Amino acid sequence: MAGKENTEEKQSKQQIPLITPYQLGPFSLSHRVVLAPLTRQKSYKYIPQPHAILYYSQRTSPGGLLIAEATGVSDSAQGYPNTPGIWTEEQVEAWKPIVNGVHEKGGVFFCQIWHSGRASHVDYQPNGQAPLSSTDRKISGQIVLPNGKDLADYSPPRALKIEEIPHIVNDFRLAARNAIKAGFDGVEIHGAHGYLIDQFMKDSINNRTDEYGGTLANRCRFPLEVVEAVANEIGGERVGIRLSPFAQYLESSDSDPEALGLYMAEALNRYNILYAHYVEPRLVTTFEPVATNKSLFPMRKAFKGSFLVAGGYGREDGNEAISSDKADLVVYGRIFLANPDLPKRFELNAPLNKYDRNTFYSPDPVVGYTDYPFLE
Ligand SMILES: Cc1cc2nc3c(=O)[nH]c(=O)nc-3n(C[C@H](O)[C@H](O)[C@H](O)COP(=O)(O)O)c2cc1C
């Protein structure tokens, strides 16, 4: 009888595509449900805090992949209150117990390395300097200041001089090295959502006339230089990149997102990196999906490494993405934030906790952070 139950259990597992093993380069994953990078703004003074140990370990399952929140690569990278960094020794030391917590439960943990570019304000910048970007055109609208309360206009950025670009590439390289020092299994380069790397790629922003602007190849030069430097530093099998060619966050849009997404997918093949992580075209200016007939499939077919997709996924369409080979892994943001045991819930088809968006970015170290309930 017990034997029969085991067989039935196995069969029902096999029927859940999200709960099937996957070999992600050197990493043996036991399922396809990935924790999305989620900024939580609880790293006081840009230093990860001990409360993140519990948060990430709650969301760890044996053989599950987690991507840490956007983590600044240098003192010019910040643009939100209380986001972590990984450019100082103190930050590296602070990450170690958090990474350990994930490893102790058998998880695989990547650090998302990030530079906000023009999505910043002089108050976040060393010596009150102008935020750095591909352009000197500012974002309209307002930004929350480092005190977490007051709003101000985005500061006008300064377009990086051509001779400064290698320094920023080097910041990403050093951040990747630091991530490995902190114990992370790899890094995800944040090339999405209107931050610095996206600010080079998208033609609504990049108005350069040098070899980093104009043609698609020129606009993708800086992103690919970052990829190359990071892959040379830590090995391509430890490197992923996140891209959102279709998104228009922070006024960062492209006139031909299909061409951009495809160009990057093909160019990335030169560096033998582990994965490409694309945000679905249905996410445009908010995290709420909109109807679209656009698809990531051409990029999925073009890219030779593992393909991750994110954006508005639930259990059913996540299973469909895996079973129809649209993706190798599915990345979950808000529902993983609110359901620390999401892979288990998907396996059992259990109901989900609802997320509370009021606490997404609050500095509280517990409420809306580590107090979402597990299944009984
Ligand atoms: C609170 C919150 C913080 C986020 N922080 C990041 C981040 O640090 N880096 C990033 O690439 N995306 C970030 N995102 C986007 C998510 O990774 C994800 O792509 C988005 O929530 C859509 O997926 P979902 O529908 O599964 O939530 C954030 C989203 C939310 C809701």
Ligand as a Chemical Component Dictionary entry (heavy atoms), coordinates in Angstrom:
data_LIG
# 
_chem_comp.id                   LIG 
_chem_comp.type                 NON-POLYMER 
_chem_comp.pdbx_formal_charge   0 
_chem_comp.three_letter_code    LIG 
# 
loop_
_chem_comp_atom.comp_id 
_chem_comp_atom.atom_id 
_chem_comp_atom.alt_atom_id 
_chem_comp_atom.type_symbol 
_chem_comp_atom.charge 
_chem_comp_atom.model_Cartn_x 
_chem_comp_atom.model_Cartn_y 
_chem_comp_atom.model_Cartn_z 
_chem_comp_atom.pdbx_ordinal 
LIG C1  C1  C 0 8.843  44.740 -4.133  1  
LIG C2  C2  C 0 9.482  44.513 -5.469  2  
LIG C3  C3  C 0 10.851 44.713 -5.596  3  
LIG C4  C4  C 0 11.495 44.452 -6.812  4  
LIG N1  N1  N 0 12.851 44.578 -6.907  5  
LIG C5  C5  C 0 13.505 44.199 -8.027  6  
LIG C6  C6  C 0 14.927 44.176 -8.084  7  
LIG O1  O1  O 0 15.627 44.478 -7.110  8  
LIG N2  N2  N 0 15.502 43.780 -9.244  9  
LIG C7  C7  C 0 14.762 43.416 -10.349 10 
LIG O2  O2  O 0 15.342 43.065 -11.374 11 
LIG N3  N3  N 0 13.423 43.411 -10.304 12 
LIG C8  C8  C 0 12.782 43.757 -9.180  13 
LIG N4  N4  N 0 11.401 43.679 -9.121  14 
LIG C9  C9  C 0 10.677 43.039 -10.218 15 
LIG C10 C10 C 0 10.471 41.552 -9.895  16 
LIG O3  O3  O 0 11.710 40.862 -9.887  17 
LIG C11 C11 C 0 9.531  40.866 -10.911 18 
LIG O4  O4  O 0 10.092 40.904 -12.197 19 
LIG C12 C12 C 0 8.161  41.542 -10.928 20 
LIG O5  O5  O 0 7.632  41.612 -9.615  21 
LIG C13 C13 C 0 7.180  40.784 -11.815 22 
LIG O6  O6  O 0 7.071  39.447 -11.409 23 
LIG P1  P1  P 0 5.813  38.928 -10.526 24 
LIG O7  O7  O 0 4.603  39.175 -11.356 25 
LIG O8  O8  O 0 6.110  37.464 -10.323 26 
LIG O9  O9  O 0 5.811  39.702 -9.251  27 
LIG C14 C14 C 0 10.739 44.008 -7.919  28 
LIG C15 C15 C 0 9.355  43.840 -7.787  29 
LIG C16 C16 C 0 8.731  44.086 -6.587  30 
LIG C17 C17 C 0 7.246  43.862 -6.477  31 
# 
loop_
_chem_comp_bond.comp_id 
_chem_comp_bond.atom_id_1 
_chem_comp_bond.atom_id_2 
_chem_comp_bond.value_order 
_chem_comp_bond.pdbx_ordinal 
LIG C1  C2  SING 1  
LIG C2  C3  SING 2  
LIG C2  C16 DOUB 3  
LIG C3  C4  DOUB 4  
LIG C4  N1  SING 5  
LIG C4  C14 SING 6  
LIG N1  C5  DOUB 7  
LIG C5  C6  SING 8  
LIG C5  C8  SING 9  
LIG C6  O1  DOUB 10 
LIG C6  N2  SING 11 
LIG N2  C7  SING 12 
LIG C7  O2  DOUB 13 
LIG C7  N3  SING 14 
LIG N3  C8  DOUB 15 
LIG C8  N4  SING 16 
LIG N4  C9  SING 17 
LIG N4  C14 SING 18 
LIG C9  C10 SING 19 
LIG C10 O3  SING 20 
LIG C10 C11 SING 21 
LIG C11 O4  SING 22 
LIG C11 C12 SING 23 
LIG C12 O5  SING 24 
LIG C12 C13 SING 25 
LIG C13 O6  SING 26 
LIG O6  P1  SING 27 
LIG P1  O7  DOUB 28 
LIG P1  O8  SING 29 
LIG P1  O9  SING 30 
LIG C14 C15 DOUB 31 
LIG C15 C16 SING 32 
LIG C16 C17 SING 33 
# 
